[in-house]
C-alpha cells in the first residue's frame, strides 16, 4: 500500500540474514504485510558456517529442512584436542541430555542465507535486495518512517506499524539510539580463509567442526561442500595488532602455531582470493526493543564464535520476536510484558554460553575438553550446551549450574593461576582494537 508517496506495511524487517529472513517468513505467514530489506545482494559472503542441532526443529517449522540438508555437510559433533593416540575427543551430539537432534550441518553461509531470503519471499514477504535503510523517525508506537536508499541512487519512505532490526553487526537501531555497548568482560578478533585439500577427520567424524588452541586464542576447521575447509583463528586483540605486511602471511604464521592443525593443512592451498580480518566480536544493546521496534540476532548482541552460537541465537530469537510482534499488533497492551520476557530469555542463554566462552582458553575448561569426565553427567550437559539446548531443558540447565560450582572449586585450588588468567582476559577486553569487517588482503 502507498499513501502520499509513502509505502505502507505492517512490519518492516531491515536485514536479510538468518534472523531477518526468519522473522519475515513467520510474520508473512501470519498474514502481515511485510517488507524485508537487504542492502546487498544474495549470495554475499558471511562467516559463521557451523550450525547447531537446535537449529533443525526451526528449519522444519520454516519448511526448509530438505534445502538445508542439500546445502550442508553432515556434522556429528565437535572435536577438541586430546592427549590420546587419536589426538582428539569428539563431543557427539547424540549424547546430549535434552531433546536436541543428534546432528547438525556445516554450510556455506552465502548459500544458506540466500535460501532463507528466498523462502521469506515465497512466504509472501516483499523481499528487496540492494535497498538500504539509512534513517528512521518514530512518529508513534505504531508509526515508524524509514528512509531507504536504493543502489541506483534513488530513495523512498516506508511507514511501518512495527520495525524489526536484523541488521547484524551494522546495528542500525542500536547505533542510532545509542544502545550498543562494548562487552566489558570479553573481546576477540578473527582472521580466516578457505582452503582446498585439507584433511578431514576419519569416518563418521569427517564433518565435525574441529577446535584447536594456541597461546593467543583458538582456531577452527569447518568442513564445507566440495572439499573446502574454512580455517581461522580467534585471537586476543593484543596478538592481532602485531600483524605486519601481508595478512595472508600472518594467517599462515598463526596457523603454524598449532602443529596438529598445520599437519591437516600439509597438502592444502588457500583458494579464496582474500584473507579476512574482523574485530570486536563481543557487544550487546542496553535494551532489546521498545514500543513498536525490536532488535534481533546480531543487531541485539553477539558473543564470540567459539561455540557456533550466532545463527542459532539469531534464528531462535527471531522466531520468538515474530510471535511478540504479532501479539503486539493485535493487543498493544501485551507488548511491554512480552518484550521483557523475551529479553530475559535471550540474556539467560547468552550468560550460559558466556561462562564457557570467557574461560575457554583457561586451564580448567581446557582440561574439560582434553580429558572429559562424565561425573554426574556434566560432560553430557556440556554437549547439550554445544547443541544449543539451554533454554527449556531443566536437566541441562541444572548441570550447567553444577559445572559452574565445580569450576570455582577447582579454581580455588590454584587461585593464583585463575587470578592471572582473569586479569589478562579483562585487559584484553579493554584493549583498543576494532580490526575491520572488510577483506584486508588479496593473494
C-alpha positions in Angstrom: 0.0 0.0 0.0 1.0 3.6 -0.6 -0.2 6.9 0.8 1.2 10.4 0.0 4.1 8.6 -1.8 5.0 6.7 1.4 4.8 2.9 1.2 2.9 1.3 4.0 3.3 -2.1 5.7 2.6 -3.8 8.9 6.1 -4.8 9.6 9.4 -3.6 8.1 12.3 -6.0 8.6 15.7 -4.5 8.0 18.4 -7.1 7.2 18.2 -10.2 5.1 20.3 -12.6 7.1 19.0 -15.6 9.0 17.3 -13.5 11.7 15.6 -11.1 9.3 14.5 -13.8 6.9 13.2 -16.0 9.7 11.1 -13.2 11.2 9.8 -12.1 7.8 8.8 -15.6 6.8 6.8 -16.2 10.0 5.2 -12.8 10.0 4.2 -13.1 6.4 2.7 -16.5 7.0 0.6 -14.9 9.8 -1.0 -12.6 7.3 1.1 -9.5 8.0 2.1 -7.1 5.2 5.9 -7.5 5.5 8.7 -5.7 3.7 12.2 -7.2 4.0 15.2 -5.1 3.1 18.7 -6.3 2.3 21.3 -3.7 1.5 23.5 -6.2 -0.5 22.6 -8.9 -3.0 22.5 -12.6 -2.2 24.7 -14.5 -2.3 27.1 -12.5 -0.2 29.9 -13.7 2.0 29.4 -14.2 5.7 31.3 -16.1 8.3 29.5 -18.4 10.8 29.3 -21.6 8.8 28.7 -24.1 11.6 25.1 -24.7 12.7 23.8 -26.3 15.9 21.4 -29.2 16.3 18.8 -27.0 17.9 18.5 -25.2 14.5 17.0 -28.3 12.9 13.5 -28.1 14.5 13.3 -24.5 13.4 14.2 -25.5 9.9 11.3 -27.9 9.9 8.9 -25.1 11.1 10.2 -22.8 8.4 9.8 -25.6 5.7 13.5 -25.5 4.7 14.8 -28.7 6.3 15.3 -30.5 3.0 17.0 -27.5 1.5 19.5 -27.2 4.4 20.2 -30.9 4.0 21.1 -30.4 0.4 23.3 -27.4 1.2 25.1 -28.8 4.2 27.8 -31.2 5.3 26.6 -33.6 8.0 28.0 -32.6 11.4 28.0 -35.3 14.0 29.6 -33.2 16.7 32.5 -31.0 17.7 36.0 -32.3 18.4 38.7 -30.9 20.6 42.4 -31.8 21.0 43.3 -34.7 23.3 46.4 -36.4 24.5 45.4 -39.9 23.4 46.6 -41.8 20.3 43.7 -40.4 18.2 44.7 -36.8 19.1 41.1 -35.6 19.6 37.9 -36.2 21.6 34.6 -36.0 19.8 31.7 -34.4 21.7 29.0 -36.2 19.8 25.6 -34.6 19.8 23.7 -37.9 20.1 24.9 -38.0 23.8 23.1 -34.7 24.7 20.8 -34.9 27.7 17.9 -32.8 26.3 15.7 -33.2 23.3 18.1 -31.8 20.7 18.6 -33.6 17.4 21.7 -35.9 17.2 23.5 -33.9 14.4 23.7 -30.6 12.7 25.2 -29.2 9.4 28.1 -27.1 8.2 27.0 -24.7 5.4 28.3 -22.0 3.1 26.6 -19.0 4.6 26.2 -17.2 1.3 24.1 -20.1 0.0 22.3 -20.7 3.3 21.4 -17.0 3.7 20.2 -16.7 0.1 18.0 -19.8 0.6 16.3 -18.3 3.7 15.8 -15.0 2.0 14.1 -16.7 -1.0 12.0 -18.6 1.5 10.7 -15.4 3.0 9.8 -14.1 -0.4 7.9 -17.4 -1.1 6.1 -17.0 2.2 4.7 -13.6 1.0 7.2 -11.1 2.2 8.1 -8.2 -0.2 11.8 -9.1 -0.1 14.0 -6.4 -1.7 17.8 -6.5 -2.3 20.0 -3.5 -2.9 17.8 -1.4 -0.6 19.5 0.1 2.5 17.7 1.8 5.4 19.6 5.0 6.1 17.5 6.8 8.7 14.3 6.5 10.7 11.7 8.6 12.5 9.4 7.1 15.1 6.2 9.1 15.0 4.4 6.9 17.5 4.4 3.3 18.8 2.7 2.1 15.6 4.1 4.5 13.1 7.8 4.5 12.2 9.1 6.0 9.0 12.3 4.7 7.4 14.2 6.3 4.6 15.5 3.7 2.2 18.3 4.3 -0.4 18.5 2.1 -3.5 21.7 1.1 -5.2 20.7 3.1 -8.2 20.9 6.3 -6.0 17.1 6.8 -5.5 15.3 6.9 -2.2 11.8 6.4 -0.8 10.0 6.2 2.5 8.3 3.3 4.2 5.9 3.7 7.1 5.6 0.6 9.3 3.4 -0.3 12.2 6.4 -2.3 13.6 10.1 -2.2 12.9 12.3 -5.3 13.2 16.1 -4.6 13.2 18.0 -7.6 11.9 21.0 -5.6 10.5 23.6 -7.7 12.2 26.8 -6.0 13.2 25.7 -2.9 11.4 23.4 -2.4 14.5 21.2 0.1 12.7 18.8 1.0 15.6 21.2 0.2 18.4 23.7 2.6 17.0 21.3 5.4 16.2 19.6 5.1 19.6 22.9 4.7 21.4 22.0 1.3 22.8 25.1 -0.5 21.7 27.6 -1.4 24.5 31.1 -2.9 24.2 31.3 -6.1 26.2 33.4 -5.1 29.3 34.3 -8.8 30.0 35.5 -10.1 26.6 36.9 -9.0 23.3 38.3 -11.0 20.5 39.2 -10.7 16.8 39.4 -13.2 14.0 41.5 -13.9 10.9 40.4 -16.6 8.4 40.2 -18.0 4.9 39.0 -21.0 2.8 41.3 -23.9 1.9 41.0 -26.9 -0.5 42.7 -30.2 0.2 42.8 -30.0 4.0 42.4 -33.4 5.7 39.1 -34.1 7.3 38.6 -36.4 10.3 38.2 -40.1 9.6 34.9 -41.9 9.1 31.8 -40.5 10.8 33.8 -37.6 12.2 34.5 -36.2 8.8 32.0 -33.4 9.1 33.0 -32.3 12.6 34.0 -28.8 13.5 37.5 -29.2 15.0 38.7 -26.8 17.7 42.4 -26.1 18.5 44.1 -23.8 20.9 47.3 -21.8 20.6 48.9 -19.3 23.0 46.9 -16.3 21.7 43.4 -17.8 21.3 41.8 -20.7 19.5 41.4 -22.0 15.9 38.7 -23.7 13.9 38.4 -26.1 11.0 34.9 -26.4 9.4 34.4 -28.9 6.5 32.3 -27.5 3.7 31.0 -28.9 0.5 33.3 -29.8 -2.5 36.3 -30.4 -0.4 36.6 -26.9 1.0 37.6 -26.2 4.6 37.0 -23.0 6.5 40.0 -22.4 8.7 40.7 -19.5 11.0 41.8 -18.2 14.4 40.1 -16.2 17.0 42.7 -14.2 18.8 43.2 -11.8 21.6 43.4 -8.3 20.2 46.9 -7.8 21.5 48.1 -10.6 19.2 46.3 -9.5 16.1 47.7 -6.0 16.5 51.1 -7.4 15.9 50.5 -8.3 12.3 52.8 -6.7 9.7 53.0 -7.0 6.0 50.5 -9.1 4.1 47.7 -10.6 6.1 47.8 -13.9 4.2 51.3 -14.5 5.6 50.2 -13.6 9.1 47.4 -16.1 8.8 49.8 -18.9 7.8 52.2 -18.0 10.6 49.3 -18.1 13.0 48.0 -21.5 11.9 51.5 -23.0 12.1 51.4 -22.4 15.9 49.3 -25.5 16.3 51.2 -28.4 14.8 48.1 -30.7 14.8 46.1 -28.3 12.7 49.0 -27.4 10.5 49.6 -31.0 9.7 46.0 -31.3 8.4 46.8 -28.4 6.0 50.0 -30.0 4.7 48.5 -30.6 1.2 46.0 -27.8 1.3 46.0 -24.5 -0.6 44.2 -21.2 0.1 41.5 -20.9 -2.5 39.8 -17.7 -1.7 41.3 -14.6 -3.2 41.2 -12.9 0.2 42.0 -13.4 3.8 39.6 -11.6 6.1 40.0 -10.0 9.5 37.2 -8.9 11.7 37.4 -7.4 15.2 35.5 -6.6 18.4 33.2 -9.7 18.3 31.5 -9.1 21.7 28.9 -6.4 22.3 25.2 -6.1 23.3 22.5 -3.5 23.5 21.2 -2.0 26.7 17.6 -2.8 25.6 16.2 -5.3 23.1 13.4 -3.0 22.0 10.6 -0.6 22.8 7.1 0.3 21.7 7.0 -0.5 18.0 10.5 -1.9 17.5 12.7 -4.8 18.4 16.3 -5.8 17.8 17.1 -9.4 16.8 20.2 -11.5 16.1 23.5 -9.7 16.0 21.6 -6.4 15.8 20.9 -7.0 19.5 24.1 -8.8 20.7 26.9 -11.1 19.7 29.2 -13.0 22.0 32.0 -14.9 20.2 32.1 -17.6 17.6 33.7 -20.3 19.8 30.6 -22.5 20.1 28.9 -21.5 16.8 26.1 -19.8 18.7 25.4 -16.9 16.4 23.0 -18.4 13.8 21.0 -20.4 16.4 20.5 -17.5 18.8 19.6 -15.2 15.9 17.0 -17.5 14.4 15.6 -18.7 17.7 15.3 -15.1 18.9 13.7 -14.1 15.5 11.1 -16.8 15.9 10.2 -15.6 19.4 10.2 -12.0 18.2 7.8 -12.8 15.4 5.3 -14.1 17.9 5.8 -11.0 20.0 5.2 -8.6 17.1 2.0 -10.5 16.1 0.7 -10.3 19.6 1.7 -6.6 20.0 -0.1 -5.6 16.7 -3.2 -7.4 17.9 -3.1 -6.3 21.5 -0.6 -3.5 22.2 -1.2 -3.8 26.0 0.7 -7.1 25.9 3.8 -5.7 24.2 5.9 -4.5 27.2 5.5 -7.7 29.1 6.3 -9.9 26.2 9.4 -7.8 25.4 10.7 -8.1 28.9 10.2 -11.9 28.9 11.9 -12.3 25.6 14.8 -10.1 26.6 15.3 -12.1 29.8 15.2 -15.3 27.8 17.8 -14.2 25.4 20.1 -12.8 28.0 19.9 -16.0 30.1 21.0 -18.1 27.2 23.8 -15.6 26.4 25.0 -15.8 30.0 25.1 -19.6 30.0 27.2 -19.6 26.8 29.3 -16.7 28.1 30.5 -18.6 31.1 32.3 -21.1 28.9 33.3 -18.7 26.2 35.1 -16.3 28.5 37.0 -19.2 30.1 37.6 -21.4 27.0 41.4 -20.8 27.0 41.7 -21.2 30.7 43.3 -24.4 32.2 40.1 -25.7 33.8 37.9 -25.6 30.6 40.9 -26.7 28.6 41.2 -29.8 30.8 37.4 -30.5 30.4 37.7 -30.8 26.7 41.1 -32.5 26.6 40.2 -35.0 29.4 36.4 -35.2 29.6 34.8 -36.9 32.6 31.1 -37.6 32.8 30.8 -37.2 36.6 27.1 -36.5 37.3 26.6 -36.3 33.6 28.4 -33.0 33.5 30.1 -33.8 30.2 26.7 -34.6 28.6 25.4 -31.3 30.0 28.2 -29.5 28.2 27.4 -31.4 25.0 23.8 -30.2 25.3 25.1 -26.7 25.6 27.2 -27.3 22.4 23.9 -28.4 20.7 22.2 -25.2 21.7 19.8 -26.8 24.2 19.9 -24.3 27.0 16.6 -22.6 27.0 13.9 -25.0 28.2 15.7 -28.2 29.3 15.9 -28.3 33.2 18.3 -31.3 33.1 20.7 -29.3 31.1 20.4 -26.1 33.0 20.9 -27.8 36.3 24.1 -29.4 35.2 25.5 -26.2 33.7 24.9 -24.6 37.1 26.6 -27.5 38.8 29.5 -27.2 36.4 30.0 -23.6 37.5 30.3 -24.7 41.1 32.8 -27.4 40.1 34.7 -24.8 38.1 35.0 -22.4 41.0 36.1 -25.1 43.5 38.8 -26.2 41.0 39.8 -22.5 40.6 40.4 -22.2 44.4 43.0 -25.0 44.2 45.2 -22.8 42.0 43.8 -19.3 42.7 47.0 -17.5 41.5 46.7 -19.0 38.0 43.0 -18.3 38.0 43.6 -14.6 39.0 46.3 -14.2 36.5 44.1 -15.6 33.6 41.2 -13.4 34.7 43.3 -10.3 34.8 44.7 -11.0 31.3 41.3 -11.5 29.8 40.0 -8.3 31.4 43.0 -6.4 30.0 42.2 -7.8 26.5 38.6 -6.8 26.9 39.7 -3.2 27.4 42.2 -3.2 24.5 41.6 -0.6 21.8 41.1 -2.7 18.7 38.4 -2.7 16.0 40.1 -4.7 13.3 38.0 -4.5 10.1 34.9 -6.1 8.7 36.1 -6.0 5.1 38.6 -8.1 3.2 42.1 -6.8 4.0 44.5 -8.8 1.8 44.5 -10.5 -1.5 46.9 -13.1 -2.8 
